[in-house]
Structures are given as C-alpha cells and as structure tokens.
Amino acid sequence: MSRKIKKSVSILLALIMLCGVLAVAPVAVHAEELQVYENRKGGTFSFDPDTGEMKLISGSFYGESWQKWGKWDTDLEFDRSDIKSVVAEEGVKFTGSCYQMFYGFDKCTTVDLSSVDTHEVTNMGYMFQAASGIKELDLSGFDTSKVTNMAGMFRGCGMTELKINKEKFITSEVKNMCEMFMGCRMTSLDLSGFDTQNVTNMASMFYHADNLTSLDLSSFHTTSKLTDTSNMFYSCDALTSLDLSNFTISNKKNYETRCWRKRQRLAY
C-alpha cells in the first residue's frame, strides 16, 4: 500500500472515531425546571431561588391559604423572606378573602398583580401589611367592586408608588378603611376616585403617613354613617392643606381635636 493511501486511510479512521465520540456526547445541558407548587384551591405557583421571583401561574388563591408561609410548612422549600418579587400571569384569580395575603413580605421589592382577577374578593384587610420592602405595587387590574373591608390594606407597606385604575378600584361597598394607609411612605396620594358614602370607620387611616405633602380627597363624600375618624391624620405634619368640605361627621368637635397635630395649617 502506497504512502498516500496509508495517509488517507488514517485520516478516514480518525474522522470515524471523532464522529463516534461526538455522537454519544451530550448536546447541551438544560437548566433544571422550577418546581411548581399547588395550594388547596388549585392555584399553582413557582419560586426561583436564584432570582427570588415568585410567579403565580394559574388557578385560585385566597388569603387564608397563605397563612403558613415559612419553613415550618413542609410543602414549601422557601421562606417568605426569600421572596424578592411577585408577578402574576393571566388567568390567576383571588377569591373571597385576601386578608394578610402578603403580610411580612419584607424582602420583596416589586409586586405586579395587574393581571389578577379580583372581582370575587370581599375582604382586602391588611393585605400588604408590613410588606416594608415593596417599592412598586401594581394593582391596576384590581376590581374591588365587592370589597367591604380595606382596613389596614397598606399598613406599614414600603411602597413609594401605587398603581390603581380608578374605574376598577371601586370603593362603594367598603365600610371599613381604618388604618388603610397607616405609616405609608408616599409623598403624594390621589384618592379622588374613592366613593366613601358607606364607610363607617376611618380611624388612623393616614396615621403617621409622615411623608405625605399632597393628599387628594376631593371625592370623599361621607355621611352620618361615618362615626370614627380618631387620629385619622395624626402626625401628617408635611401636609400644608386638606379639603374636607364634603365630610359629614357626627361629632365634629371630637374630630377636630383628635385628627391631627397641626390642624391650624389645614383647611376643613
């Protein structure tokens, strides 16, 4: 066999061996899929330990089903303090009560619930209480037409920006707004779309909202049903004016002396 033929055979054998090796080698290493959890209502969600993102995927969620967040819950491999962001996909529903649903999500900075269907919710009491890490809160898709309780809904929440759709964020059935924005950190708050004619309790509603310089309550038409406004604006010292001309209060003397420290600066 000539030297040229031997060389060609050697090259051919080498190529065959190389192809054999490539044929059995893995093509790519795929990242492990995120574990999907399911609650008692059939709602599914995932958690990415690398980014801290919690994603609500489908189904129904309600507040009481979230009360056992933490490593004491054997069904979960993460703690509420591990959650850094929450986002909901189309098709997710909140039903019944959302009481304390995001309570204590203190490491969570962004929450996007703009796609959530909330038309069946009746209770949003203390929903974001003590979620002190939240800076951006998108509730622009919230339908609150059946909600009767918003007490403490944003109490101690760290949000500096709140997105709501005034046409859907309906408060005509709400009776309790006690402590609703207590301790909030925003500098301005436009509640001009709120219907407050059935509200009976606004006690401490803006208590220690120390950063508020602008507060629009122009649509707040209250009736004799409103019986408790104690400490409603207590320590809101950054406010320079406040128009409460549409308020009807059963005991205005008590109201004037208890609602704010610097009432001489406010128009009412």
Secondary structure, 3 states (H helix, E strand, C coil): CCHHHHHHHHHHHHHHHHHHHHHHCCCCCCCCCCCEEECCCECEEEEECCCCEEEEEEEEECHHHHCCCCCCCCCCCCCHHHCCEEEECCCEEEEEECCCCCCCCCCCCEEECCCCEEEEEEECCCCCCCCCCCCEEEECCCCCCCCCECCCCCCCCCCCEEEECCCCCCCCCCCECCCCCCCCCCCEEECCCCCCCCCCECCCCCCCCCCCCEEECCCCCCCCCCCECCCCCCCCCCCCCCCCCCCCCCCHHHHHHHCCCCHHHCCC
